């Protein structure tokens, strides 16, 4: 694809999309508009936030300007995403665009270190484990391929955790295998090369924090263009990077290390004091576990985040542990400053948000309250361009482009001088091919009504499944609700298979069963709200069990404390963005057709909640009804047109 030397960026990009039609690339107006918006931002050296609904083709819309800009500036381009699946898809897309342009640029996929086999750890495991699969992994690593997804081998998860990399530290560079290690080589190129880097958002956050702390960056510090896809996740990713956490085991390890490293003459004294301190730690965490259990019973939705209730007992224990660790720091040869700093932050609730996290094991977590300034200074330095894009960053459909994305932009400290594009609407025919059903049949979903709501939901769900003859994804905000509905539906001998989200991290098997068994019904929560991409008849209906209002955890409560109206300004925008993600599972291609059903009466006509209008306005499905007979007529018409 020819480009003249004096072409502007806009001209080069426009010519690409016009000419690409000859190569079979469909010209989509929303895609071209988005690409032109990105060109303007690059030329003006400003940042840009742009929402692009499904079908716009946002990947090509940012890849084409990014590549042409790289050919002009030769500065490393960073593209950060939330999922490995999107990283790998983008790698394919980049190669296609480069081929169409007729040029070559280095392309690196940078995943977290745990996605790569470590030869040193692998050889240690192989001393006792002589399995064939480990020999094959070793052969691949020696030939230069350590990426788990490219090995083509079925390595069990528990075994992979024994052989993968743990963390990239100075020990990696001093390792005898560092010169041949594929991951060490990758990190070398990320820091010193140009080209296009496709990484996850966690890695980008770690890079920016390293730079802020004047430590070596992960990527080339002569930054070029930053592109953040699935940008609705970036606030949480950066907060995670700034969060410090300690489990019971972490604090105990700190104390045991203090004993081990103390000279023999003083070991007896330090040992007795450290073990007494360990008993206080044990007691503290027993009390915190009780807090988590009590809070969990009072919640109506899933969460791994809980309040640390600093009553006189827990507060006293925290101060006691802090003072004892300070004493050990003074008396022993081990530096315990990290633990001291952590506990000081936990007790400083004026400046820090403190919470408990239960994800396998209990941790105390702490982070600065307002990280918006941190995000803003890292992502949007003056005269640098960062592109933010997602299908779900707007929480309303009125006002200016900045108003529409106001909640999200405020949460990340987006600069006033930054550009904000009008959301790019999907080119798919939602008006003809979709319908929204908002039920008024169920009781109000309060905690007191939970059992009655569940009981009533079964009849309504069965009626809806009958409309599409299965072919449905049911999304929940609570595993308890999901498991209740699964048990009830499974025992009703319905004419379609009922599937439920796996308890393990890998969901590929269940999703494949759902995809291939066309009439099956899949129940899911958590990542299923945004992590599913199933085209075709198998997913003809998305049923929303309850509106996904945020759990009032310490982070959300802090945001609410800063808002004029905590419901309108925080709870509803959070719910709308999550609801758009869930409803977005329905239409994944131009030929898809289907129904979004919300059985939560808070979206219905009878209750007349103020946010019902926002729900109807922001979802792509504009044909709305509360009458199942109308829904059946719509679906029968769709099915007849298919014949």
C-alpha positions in Angstrom: 0.0 0.0 0.0 1.8 3.1 -1.2 2.4 6.1 0.9 4.0 9.3 -0.4 6.8 10.8 1.6 5.1 14.1 2.2 1.7 12.7 3.1 0.4 13.8 6.5 -0.6 11.2 9.1 -4.3 11.8 8.3 -3.7 11.4 4.6 -1.7 8.2 5.0 -4.3 6.7 7.3 -7.3 7.7 5.2 -5.6 6.3 2.0 -5.0 3.0 3.9 -8.6 2.5 4.7 -9.8 3.5 1.3 -7.3 1.3 -0.5 -7.8 -1.6 2.0 -11.3 -2.2 0.5 -9.5 -3.9 -2.4 -7.9 -6.3 0.1 -11.3 -7.2 1.5 -11.4 -4.9 4.5 -14.8 -3.4 4.9 -14.8 0.4 5.1 -16.7 1.3 8.3 -17.5 4.9 9.0 -17.1 4.6 12.7 -13.7 3.0 12.3 -12.5 5.7 9.9 -13.8 8.5 12.2 -12.1 7.0 15.2 -8.8 6.7 13.2 -9.0 10.3 12.2 -9.7 11.3 15.8 -6.5 9.5 16.8 -4.5 11.2 14.0 -5.7 14.6 15.3 -4.7 13.7 18.9 -1.2 12.5 17.7 -0.7 15.6 15.6 -1.8 17.9 18.4 0.2 15.9 20.9 -2.8 15.4 23.1 -4.5 12.4 24.7 -7.8 11.0 23.5 -10.6 9.0 25.1 -13.0 7.3 22.7 -15.7 4.7 23.2 -16.2 2.3 20.3 -19.1 -0.1 20.4 -18.8 -3.7 19.2 -18.4 -4.0 15.4 -16.7 -0.6 14.9 -13.3 -2.3 14.5 -11.4 -0.3 17.0 -8.2 -2.4 16.8 -7.6 -1.4 13.2 -8.7 2.2 14.0 -5.8 2.6 16.4 -3.2 0.2 14.9 -3.1 2.0 11.5 -2.4 5.5 12.9 0.0 3.9 15.4 2.1 2.2 12.7 2.2 5.2 10.4 3.2 7.4 13.3 6.0 4.9 14.3 7.3 5.0 10.7 7.7 8.8 11.2 9.0 9.0 14.7 10.6 5.6 15.4 9.5 5.7 19.0 8.3 2.6 20.8 4.5 2.1 20.8 2.9 0.5 23.8 -0.5 -1.2 23.5 -1.9 -2.3 26.8 -4.9 -4.6 27.2 -6.6 -6.6 30.0 -6.5 -10.1 28.5 -4.0 -12.5 26.9 -6.6 -13.4 24.3 -6.8 -9.8 23.1 -2.9 -9.5 23.2 -2.7 -12.5 20.8 -5.5 -11.2 18.5 -3.7 -7.8 18.3 -0.5 -9.5 17.4 -2.2 -11.1 14.4 -3.9 -7.8 13.5 -0.6 -5.9 13.7 1.1 -8.4 11.3 -1.8 -8.1 8.8 -1.7 -4.3 8.9 2.1 -4.3 8.4 1.7 -6.7 5.5 -0.9 -4.5 3.9 1.3 -1.4 4.3 4.3 -3.3 3.0 6.7 -2.6 5.9 8.3 -4.4 8.8 8.4 -3.3 12.4 9.5 -5.4 15.4 6.5 -6.7 17.4 6.7 -8.0 20.9 4.1 -9.6 23.1 4.9 -9.0 26.7 2.9 -11.1 29.2 3.5 -11.6 32.9 6.4 -13.8 33.9 4.1 -16.6 35.1 3.2 -17.2 31.5 6.7 -18.3 30.7 8.6 -21.5 31.7 11.8 -21.0 33.8 14.5 -23.4 32.8 16.2 -23.2 36.3 12.9 -24.1 38.1 12.1 -26.7 35.4 15.3 -28.6 35.9 14.9 -28.7 39.7 11.4 -30.2 39.3 12.8 -32.7 36.7 15.2 -34.2 39.3 12.2 -36.0 40.8 9.5 -35.7 38.0 10.6 -37.5 34.8 7.4 -37.0 32.9 7.4 -36.7 29.1 5.6 -33.4 29.1 8.4 -31.8 31.2 11.0 -33.1 28.8 9.1 -31.5 25.9 8.8 -28.2 27.8 12.6 -28.2 28.3 13.2 -28.9 24.7 11.0 -26.0 23.7 12.7 -23.6 26.2 16.1 -24.6 24.9 15.0 -23.9 21.4 13.9 -20.4 22.4 10.1 -20.8 23.2 8.9 -20.5 26.8 5.5 -18.9 26.3 2.9 -21.4 27.7 0.3 -20.6 25.0 2.8 -21.4 22.2 4.3 -24.6 23.6 1.3 -26.6 22.3 1.6 -28.9 25.4 -1.0 -29.8 28.0 0.8 -29.0 31.2 -1.5 -29.4 34.3 -2.0 -26.1 36.2 -0.4 -27.3 39.5 2.6 -28.5 37.6 2.9 -25.3 35.6 3.0 -23.3 38.8 6.1 -25.3 39.8 8.0 -24.5 36.6 6.9 -21.0 35.5 8.8 -17.8 36.4 7.9 -16.2 39.7 9.1 -12.6 39.5 11.6 -10.7 37.4 14.4 -9.6 39.8 18.2 -9.1 39.9 18.4 -12.8 40.5 17.1 -13.4 37.0 20.0 -11.4 35.5 22.6 -13.2 37.7 21.1 -16.6 36.8 23.4 -18.9 34.7 20.6 -19.3 32.2 19.8 -15.6 31.7 21.6 -15.3 28.3 19.6 -18.1 26.8 16.3 -17.5 28.8 13.5 -16.4 26.4 11.9 -14.2 29.0 15.2 -12.4 29.9 15.8 -11.8 26.2 12.3 -10.4 25.9 12.8 -8.0 28.8 16.2 -6.9 27.3 14.4 -6.0 24.0 11.5 -4.3 25.7 13.8 -1.9 27.4 16.2 -1.2 24.5 14.3 -1.7 21.3 11.7 0.2 19.4 8.8 -1.4 17.6 5.4 -2.2 18.9 4.9 -3.8 22.3 1.6 -5.5 23.2 1.5 -5.9 26.9 -1.1 -6.3 29.7 -2.2 -3.2 31.8 -0.4 -4.6 34.9 2.9 -4.5 33.2 2.4 -0.9 31.9 1.4 0.1 35.5 4.5 -1.5 36.9 6.7 0.3 34.3 5.2 3.7 35.1 5.6 3.2 38.9 9.3 2.2 38.3 9.8 5.4 36.3 8.1 7.4 39.0 10.4 5.9 41.6 13.5 6.6 39.4 14.0 2.8 39.0 14.7 1.2 35.6 11.6 1.0 33.4 10.3 -2.2 31.8 10.0 -0.5 28.4 12.0 2.0 26.5 11.9 5.3 28.4 11.9 7.4 25.2 8.2 6.9 25.1 6.1 7.2 22.0 2.4 6.5 21.7 0.5 4.7 24.5 -2.7 2.9 23.6 -4.9 1.4 26.3 -7.6 -0.9 25.1 -10.2 -2.2 27.5 -9.5 1.1 29.2 -12.4 0.8 31.6 -10.1 -1.5 33.7 -7.1 0.8 33.9 -8.1 2.6 37.2 -8.3 -0.8 39.0 -5.0 -2.0 37.4 -3.1 1.1 38.6 -4.7 0.9 42.0 -3.6 -2.7 42.3 0.0 -1.7 41.4 0.0 0.9 44.2 -1.6 -1.4 46.7 0.6 -3.0 49.4 -0.7 -6.1 51.1 0.4 -8.5 53.9 -1.1 -11.9 54.8 -0.7 -13.6 58.1 2.1 -15.8 56.4 3.9 -12.6 55.2 4.1 -11.1 58.7 5.1 -14.4 60.3 7.8 -14.9 57.6 9.1 -11.4 58.5 9.4 -12.4 62.2 10.9 -15.9 61.4 13.5 -14.2 59.1 14.3 -11.9 61.9 15.1 -14.9 64.1 17.2 -16.7 61.4 19.3 -13.7 60.6 20.1 -12.7 64.2 23.6 -13.6 65.5 23.8 -16.5 67.9 24.6 -14.5 71.0 21.3 -12.5 70.8 19.2 -15.2 69.1 17.5 -16.4 72.3 16.2 -12.9 73.3 15.1 -12.1 69.7 13.5 -15.5 69.3 11.3 -15.2 72.4 10.2 -11.6 71.5 9.5 -12.5 67.8 7.5 -15.6 68.7 5.4 -13.6 71.2 4.8 -11.1 68.4 3.8 -14.0 66.1 1.1 -14.9 68.6 -0.3 -11.4 68.4 -0.3 -11.7 64.6 -2.2 -15.0 64.8 -4.8 -13.5 67.1 -5.2 -10.4 64.9 -5.9 -12.5 61.8 -8.3 -14.8 63.7 -10.4 -11.7 64.5 -10.2 -10.4 60.9 -11.4 -13.8 59.6 -14.4 -13.4 61.9 -15.0 -9.9 60.5 -15.0 -11.3 56.9 -17.4 -14.1 57.7 -19.8 -11.7 59.4 -19.7 -9.2 56.5 -20.0 -12.0 53.9 -23.3 -13.1 55.4 -24.7 -9.6 55.1 -23.8 -9.1 51.4 -26.1 -9.7 48.5 -23.4 -10.0 45.9 -20.0 -11.5 45.4 -16.9 -9.7 46.5 -13.4 -10.6 47.7 -13.0 -7.1 49.3 -14.2 -6.4 52.9 -13.9 -3.7 55.5 -11.2 -3.8 58.2 -13.3 -2.7 61.1 -10.8 -0.9 63.4 -12.6 -1.3 66.7 -10.6 -0.9 69.9 -9.6 -4.6 69.9 -8.2 -4.8 66.3 -6.8 -1.3 66.6 -5.0 -2.2 69.8 -3.6 -5.4 68.2 -2.4 -3.6 65.1 -0.6 -1.0 67.3 0.9 -3.7 69.5 2.2 -5.7 66.5 3.6 -2.4 65.0 5.4 -1.4 68.3 6.8 -4.9 68.7 8.2 -5.0 65.1 9.7 -1.5 65.7 11.4 -2.9 68.8 12.7 -5.9 66.8 14.0 -3.5 64.1 16.0 -1.6 66.7 17.3 -4.7 68.5 18.0 -7.1 65.6 20.3 -6.9 62.6 17.4 -7.4 60.1 15.8 -4.3 58.5 12.0 -4.4 59.1 11.2 -1.0 57.7 8.8 -2.3 55.0 6.6 -4.0 57.6 6.7 -0.9 59.8 5.7 1.4 56.9 2.9 -0.9 56.0 1.4 -1.0 59.5 1.8 2.8 59.9 -0.3 3.2 56.7 -2.9 0.7 57.9 -3.4 2.9 61.0 -3.4 6.1 59.0 -7.0 6.0 57.7 -7.0 9.7 56.9 -4.7 9.3 54.0 -5.1 5.6 53.1 -7.9 3.2 52.2 -7.5 0.0 54.2 -9.4 -3.2 53.4 -9.3 -6.9 53.8 -9.1 -9.2 50.7 -10.0 -12.8 50.8 -8.8 -14.6 47.7 -7.6 -18.0 48.9 -6.0 -16.4 51.9 -6.8 -13.3 53.9 -4.7 -10.2 53.3 -4.7 -6.7 54.8 -4.4 -4.2 51.9 -3.7 -0.5 51.8 -3.5 2.2 49.1 -3.5 6.0 48.9 -7.0 7.3 48.9 -7.0 9.5 45.8 -4.9 8.0 43.1 -6.4 10.1 40.4 -3.4 12.5 40.4 -1.0 9.6 40.2 -2.9 8.1 37.2 -3.1 11.5 35.5 0.6 12.3 35.9 1.7 8.9 34.7 -0.7 8.4 31.8 -1.1 12.0 30.5 2.2 13.9 30.7 2.1 17.2 28.9 2.6 17.0 25.1 2.4 13.2 25.1 -0.4 11.1 23.5 -2.2 8.4 25.3 -5.2 6.8 23.6 -7.9 5.3 25.8 -10.5 3.1 24.2 -13.2 0.6 25.2 -16.7 -0.4 24.3 -17.9 0.7 27.8 -16.6 4.0 29.2 -19.8 6.1 28.9 -22.4 6.0 31.6 -25.0 8.2 30.0 -26.2 9.1 26.5 -26.7 12.9 26.8 -24.6 16.0 27.0 -21.2 16.5 25.4 -18.8 13.7 24.6 -17.0 14.5 27.9 -20.3 14.5 29.8 -21.2 11.0 28.5 -17.9 9.6 29.8 -17.8 11.9 32.8 -17.7 9.3 35.6 -14.9 7.3 34.0 -12.8 10.3 33.1 -13.1 11.8 36.6 -12.0 8.5 38.1 -8.7 8.5 36.2 -8.0 12.3 36.5 -8.3 12.8 32.7 -6.9 16.2 31.8 -9.2 19.0 30.8 -7.1 19.7 27.7 -7.4 16.0 26.6 -9.6 15.2 23.6 -12.8 13.2 24.1 -14.5 11.8 21.0 -18.2 11.2 20.5 -18.9 7.5 21.1 -18.7 5.5 17.9 -22.0 3.5 17.5 -22.0 -0.1 16.4 -22.8 -0.6 12.7 -24.9 -3.7 13.6 -28.7 -3.5 13.1 -29.9 -3.6 16.7 -33.2 -2.0 15.9 -34.2 -4.9 13.7 -32.3 -7.8 15.3 -32.6 -7.3 19.1 -35.2 -6.6 21.8 -34.8 -5.6 25.5 -37.2 -7.2 28.0 -37.5 -5.5 31.4 -39.6 -7.7 33.8 -42.0 -6.4 36.4 -42.9 -9.8 37.7 -40.5 -10.2 40.6 -40.4 -8.7 44.1 -37.9 -6.0 45.0 -34.4 -7.6 45.4 -33.6 -6.5 48.9 -31.5 -8.6 51.3 -34.7 -9.4 53.3 -36.5 -10.6 50.1 -33.5 -12.6 48.8 -35.1 -16.1 49.2 -38.5 -14.9 47.8 -36.7 -13.2 44.9 -34.8 -16.4 44.1 -38.0 -18.4 44.3 -39.9 -16.1 42.0 -37.0 -15.9 39.5 -37.3 -19.5 38.5 -40.7 -19.2 36.8 -39.6 -16.1 35.0 -36.3 -17.6 33.8 -38.1 -20.8 32.6 -40.6 -18.6 30.6 -37.7 -16.7 29.0 -35.7 -19.9 28.2 -38.9 -21.2 26.5 -38.9 -18.1 24.2 -35.4 -18.9 22.7 -35.5 -22.6 23.4 -32.4 -22.4 25.6 -29.5 -20.7 23.9 -29.0 -18.4 26.8 -26.4 -16.9 29.1 -27.6 -16.0 32.6 -25.4 -13.5 34.4 -25.4 -13.2 38.2 -23.8 -10.9 40.7 -23.6 -13.6 43.4 -22.4 -17.2 43.3 -25.0 -18.2 45.8 -27.8 -17.0 43.5 -26.1 -18.7 40.6 -25.8 -22.0 42.4 -29.4 -21.8 43.6 -30.8 -21.2 40.1 -28.5 -24.0 38.7 -29.9 -26.5 41.2 -33.5 -25.6 40.5 -33.1 -25.6 36.7 -31.1 -28.8 36.7 -33.9 -30.7 38.6 -36.7 -29.5 36.3 -35.7 -31.8 33.4 -35.8 -29.0 30.9 -35.2 -29.8 27.2 -31.7 -28.2 27.2 -28.5 -28.8 29.0 -27.9 -26.5 32.0 -24.2 -25.6 32.4 -22.5 -23.6 35.2 -19.3 -21.6 35.3 -16.3 -23.7 36.4 -14.9 -23.1 39.9 -11.4 -23.3 38.5 -9.8 -20.4 36.7 -10.0 -22.0 33.2 -13.4 -21.6 31.6 -12.5 -22.7 28.1 -14.1 -26.2 28.4 -17.4 -24.9 29.6 -17.6 -22.2 27.0 -16.8 -24.7 24.3 -19.6 -27.0 25.5 -22.0 -24.0 25.5 -20.9 -23.0 22.0 -21.2 -26.5 20.5 -24.5 -27.6 22.3 -26.6 -24.9 20.6 -29.6 -25.1 22.9 -27.7 -25.2 26.1 -28.0 -22.6 28.9 -24.9 -21.3 30.7 -24.9 -19.6 34.1 -22.0 -17.4 35.1 -20.7 -14.5 37.2 -17.6 -12.4 37.7 -15.5 -12.5 34.5 -18.4 -13.8 32.4 -19.8 -10.2 32.4 -17.1 -9.2 30.0 -14.9 -12.2 29.2 -17.2 -14.1 26.8 -17.2 -13.8 23.0 -19.6 -16.3 21.4 -21.0 -15.5 18.0 -24.0 -17.2 16.5 -27.2 -19.0 17.5 -25.8 -20.5 20.7 -26.0 -17.2 22.5 -29.4 -15.8 21.5 -30.4 -14.4 24.9 -28.6 -12.7 27.8 -30.6 -12.8 31.1 -29.5 -10.4 33.8 -30.5 -11.8 37.2 -29.9 -8.6 39.1 -28.6 -5.2 38.1 -24.9 -5.1 38.8 -24.7 -2.4 41.4 -21.3 -2.2 43.1 -20.7 -3.8 46.4 -20.2 -1.0 49.0 -16.5 -2.0 49.6 -14.0 0.5 51.1 -12.9 1.8 47.6 -16.5 2.4 46.4 -17.4 4.0 49.8 -14.5 6.4 49.5 -15.7 7.4 46.0 -19.2 7.9 47.4 -17.9 10.0 50.2 -16.4 12.4 47.7 -19.6 12.6 45.6 -22.5 15.1 45.9 -25.0 12.2 45.4 -23.5 8.8 46.1 -26.2 7.0 44.2 -26.5 9.2 41.1 -22.8 10.0 40.9 -21.2 6.6 41.8 -23.5 3.7 42.2 -25.5 4.2 39.0 -22.6 4.9 36.7 -20.7 1.8 38.0 -23.9 -0.2 37.4 -24.5 1.1 33.9 -20.9 0.4 32.8 -21.1 -3.2 34.1 -24.6 -3.7 32.7 -23.3 -2.5 29.2 -20.5 -5.1 29.5 -23.0 -7.9 30.3 -25.5 -6.9 27.6 -22.6 -6.6 25.2 -22.1 -10.4 25.3 -25.2 -10.8 23.0 -24.3 -9.3 19.7 -20.8 -10.1 18.6 -21.2 -10.1 14.8 -23.4 -8.5 12.1 -25.4 -11.7 11.7 -26.2 -12.1 15.5 -29.7 -11.7 16.7 -31.2 -11.9 20.2 -32.7 -10.7 23.4 -31.4 -9.0 26.5 -33.7 -9.8 29.5 -33.4 -8.0 32.8 -35.6 -9.7 35.4 -34.6 -7.2 38.2 -37.8 -5.0 38.7 -35.6 -2.0 39.4 -35.2 -1.7 35.6 -39.0 -2.2 35.1 -41.9 0.2 34.5 -43.7 -0.3 37.8 -41.0 1.0 40.1 -40.2 4.0 37.9 -36.7 4.3 39.2 -34.9 7.4 37.9 -32.1 5.2 36.4 -34.5 3.2 34.2 -34.3 6.0 31.6 -30.5 5.8 31.7 -30.6 2.0 31.2 -32.9 2.3 28.2 -30.8 5.2 26.8 -27.4 3.6 27.1 -28.1 0.0 26.0 -27.9 -0.7 22.3 -31.1 -2.7 22.4 -33.7 0.0 21.9 -36.9 -2.1 21.4 -38.1 -2.5 24.9 -41.1 -4.5 26.3 -42.3 -5.9 29.6 -44.7 -8.3 27.9 -43.4 -11.8 27.2 -46.0 -12.4 24.5 -44.5 -9.4 22.6 -41.1 -11.0 23.1 -42.3 -14.3 21.7 -43.7 -12.5 18.6 -40.4 -10.8 18.0 -38.4 -14.0 18.4 -40.7 -16.0 16.1 -40.4 -13.3 13.5 -36.6 -13.4 13.7 -36.6 -17.2 13.4 -39.0 -17.2 10.4 -36.7 -14.7 8.6 -33.9 -17.1 9.1 -35.7 -19.9 7.3 
